[in-house]
Amino acid sequence: MTEISEWHLMHYLTEIVNQTEAAETHCDNYMSAGKVLQKGARGRAPFDQMFAAGQGILSAAAIVNQFLWIDTEPQKPREYEHISDEQWADLKLHAKARAKMLRKLLKATDKSLIRSRTVRNSLEHIDQRLDARLLFGPRVFADRTVGPPHLIGVKGLDHTMTNFRRIDPETSEFWVLSHSASLGDIVDELHGMSQIALAKISSIKEGNPDYLHIDGLRTRLRS
């Protein structure tokens, strides 16, 4: 069960490519909204578009993260109650082998931006972050702002204490309280992984004509 076949690998890599395409689409939307703001547009629409795009990029990165780094001792979730403990153990071993293979192939190191979950966790648990901020933070509260650190702030207070969520258009950093993630750098890293994945997928298909037929069938079904 721990052997990762080429058939397995092709489908895992395809998902990496899918998520990268999603992130790049969100990046295009982010850039379009930024250009609208630069022209002096009024209203919330471009701000909302930038946050939606930023959150989409982070979501795509989170999915890729799940393929490359896993919890080695996860509890069996409720949706897997129908499988045996032996099967669950096999699944965990397979996932561990899959993650290791993908990290090596895609050159993902421990310093990878895709590995960091801090900002993504904050978004996933935004209710908890908001509870703590409202209960224990200052009364000055700004959220979903686009601009430099002290665009909205109070003298003597760090910008991470007054801004709940913020995007810095100069650096493309997405901030939640005191944690940030560089959207541009994340998309660049995903793109690099995707190029490796596409090359490997092409190599696998060239060595097995049946995969070309399967891929062609899927394309026709989608059209």
ABEGO torsion letter per residue (X at the ends): XABBBAAAAAAAAAAAAAAAAAAAAAAAAAAAAAAAAAAGBBEAAAAAAAAAAAAAAAAAAAAAAAAABBBABBBBBAAAAABBAAAAAAAAAAAAAAAAAAAAAAGBBAABAAABAAAAAAAAAAAAAAAAAAAABBABBBBGBBEBAAABBBBGBBAAAABABBBBAAAGBBBBEABBBBAAAAAAAAAAAAAAAAAAAAAAAAABAAAAAAAAAAAAAAX
